[in-house]
Amino acid sequence: MKTPTKRVTEAEQYLLDRIRRGNEQAWLEFVDRYRGRLLSFARAKLLQSADAEDAVQETFIAFIKSLPNYRGECGLETYLFVLLRRKIIDTYRSRQARHACLIQDTYGTQGDDQPSDPFAGVAGTDHTASWYVRADEKCELQRLALDDALSRLVDGFKSSLNFRDLQITELLFYCQLSNKDVAKVMNLKENAVGLIKHRSLKQIRKHVATSKIPVGPSSAEFEHILTDIWEFQRPSCPKRSTIGAYLLETLDEEWHKYVDFHVNTLGCKFCRANLEDLKAQNTKNQSTKLRARIMQSTAGFLNKNP
């Protein structure tokens, strides 16, 4: 059986190892690292600040409880966002709470008539929060093969700077918009969107075929699994450092346009949470610098002998 790819860095693994040994300082570092972005996400979803804070607190509790079973199949940030999203869904069982991107609230999704949520089995009280272990061996092999194929597709779009096709596949599979709605968003003809969809699916199936693992008898099932994987692994989401560069306007023009589309047009709520957290940090840093300047320039005027 294929071993799942590790998605945590050496530094993250070192931090996790210290936490598993009960190191309180390591746990504090972990909470400080992710608290801000999780809180930004929760506040965007929940009207009451207290509810958002409670959801974040419960997310960290769920994480520490599930840590013995966490195998690193997805990145730490993604794992925490999945846990948080589950807590939000538990608070508000609404259709909007299940949407990963703002654009889905405008156009709806092809899967809105489905009774279940892709994250429904995540972070349950009776099972590990790991998304992979709830599947049987055959299903897990399918998902691993599709995960690899999807990552290759997205990486290919990025390396060739083919952001148009990447945006279209995000709208189709990440947001589950119809071909017609994607055509509206991208200002294209519907048959052009269908062609790009067909080409992307063909590339994914071709890669999966090399693994000799059958994946779903129906096209609908195949696409549903793709969406499930896309939401969990978020292969197209820009790195936090890239979002930071976007905020500072230091990205190349093509990358800047793509990140702007992903954050504002697509409205990826995970990346918007990161952006808001970075903005807050920048504001705090600017305030701290101004404070230091004021103190430095006024210190000599203080009456030290009242």
RARASUL-V519094 format. One record per pair of residues at least 6 apart in sequence whose C-alpha atoms are under 7 Angstrom apart, sorted by the first residue. I is the first residue (numbers start at 1). J is the second residue. Records with the same first field share a line. If there is no record, write none. Layout:
I=J / J
This chain:
4=73 / 144
5=73
6=72 / 73
7=72 / 73 / 74 / 75
8=72 / 75 / 76
15=26
18=26
19=26 / 27
36=277
37=273 / 274 / 277
38=56 / 81
39=52 / 53 / 56
40=273 / 276 / 277
41=269 / 270 / 273
42=52
43=49 / 52
46=52
55=84 / 87 / 88
56=84
59=80 / 83 / 84 / 87
66=128 / 129
69=128
70=130
74=233
78=232 / 233
83=123
86=119 / 122 / 123
88=97
89=97 / 98
96=105
98=117
100=268 / 269
101=175 / 266 / 267 / 268 / 269
102=266 / 267 / 268 / 269
103=265 / 266 / 267
104=175
107=181
108=177
109=175 / 176 / 177
110=176 / 177 / 178
111=176
118=228
122=129 / 130 / 131
123=129
132=140
142=213 / 215
145=208 / 211
146=208
147=229
149=204 / 207 / 208
150=204
151=235
154=166 / 235 / 236
157=163 / 166
163=258
165=196
168=182
169=197
171=177 / 182
172=178
173=226 / 227
174=227 / 230 / 231
179=190 / 193 / 194
180=190
183=189 / 190 / 193
215=222
216=222
237=271
238=259
240=274
243=275
244=278
245=251
246=256
262=268
263=271 / 272
